[in-house]
Amino acid sequence: MVRLCVFRNPAFPFGTVLPSLEKVADMSWVALVGGVLVVVGLIGVGLAPRLVAVQQSRGLAVGDGAADTDDRIQVTKGVGVLLTIVGFVVIVLTV
C-alpha cells in the first residue's frame, strides 16, 4: 500500500496528506502498465477477426470449419475484454 506523509506548510495550518515521493514514481509505472493493458485489450477486441484470418492464412489455426473460426474470434475478443478489465482495475488501484 501507499505510505502517506503529512507535510506541514504555513499556508495550510492543518497540513496536507500526500503519498511519499518514492511511491508516486512506482504508482505511475504501474498505472502506465495498466494503460498499456487497456490499449492492447481494446486493439485485440477490434482486430479479432483479422487476427484469426491471419492465423488461418499462415497455417497457425487448427481446423477449417466456420464454427471453429467463430469460436476463435469469440475467444480472442474475450481475451481482449479480460485484458481491458485488468488494465482498468490496475489503473483504479494505483490512482
N, C-alpha and C positions, 0 to 999 in steps of 0.2 A: 504494500500500500504506500501511498504518498505520505511522507512526513511533512507536517505543516509547521511553519515557523511563524512566530508573532514578531513583527518588526515595529519598533517604536519610532514614531515620527512626530515631531512637534505639531505639524499641521493636522495630524489625526491623533488626538489625545487617547483614543481607545485602542490604537494600534490596528494593523491590518493583518489578516491571516492569508498568507501566500504559500504555495508549495516551495520547498527548498530548490535552489537553482540546479543542483545536480539532478534532481528528479524531473525537472521541467525538460531538460535535454533528453532524458530517457523516454519521457512521455511523447515527445514529438516524433521520435523514431518509431515508436510503437504505433502512433496514430498514422504515420506515413505508411507503415506496413498494412494497416487496416484499409487505408485508401487504395493501395495497390490491389488488395484482395477484392475490394468493391469493383474497381475498374476491370480487373481480369474476369470477375464473375459476370458483369454486365456484357462484356465482349463475348464471353462464352455463350450466354443466352442468345444474343443476337446472331452469332455466327454458327450456331449449332448445325443447321442444315448444310452449310458449306463445309464445315469440318468433317461431317460424316461423308459427304460426297468426295472430298479429297482422300479420306481413308479408303473408300471403295476404289477410287481410280488408281491408287498406289498399291492396292492389294493388301492393305493392312486390316481390312474388315473380314471377319469370318461369316459366311452365309451370303445368300443372294436375294432373299425374299424381301418384298416391300414392307412386310410386317416387321422384319428384323431391322430394316432401315428406320422405320418409325420408332421402334423401341430404342435404338441407339440415339436418335435425335432427342427423345424424351430424357434419356439418362444424361446426355450431355447438357441439356438445359437444366436438369436437376442439380448437377454438379455446379453449374454456373450460379444458380439460385443459392445453393449452400455456401459457396464462396462469398457471395454478396452479403448474405446474412451474417456470416462470421466476421467479415470486414466491418460491417456496421456495428456489431457488438464490440469489437476491438476498439473502434473509434469512440463509442459511447463510454466504455470503461476507462479510457485514458483521458477523456476530457472532463 
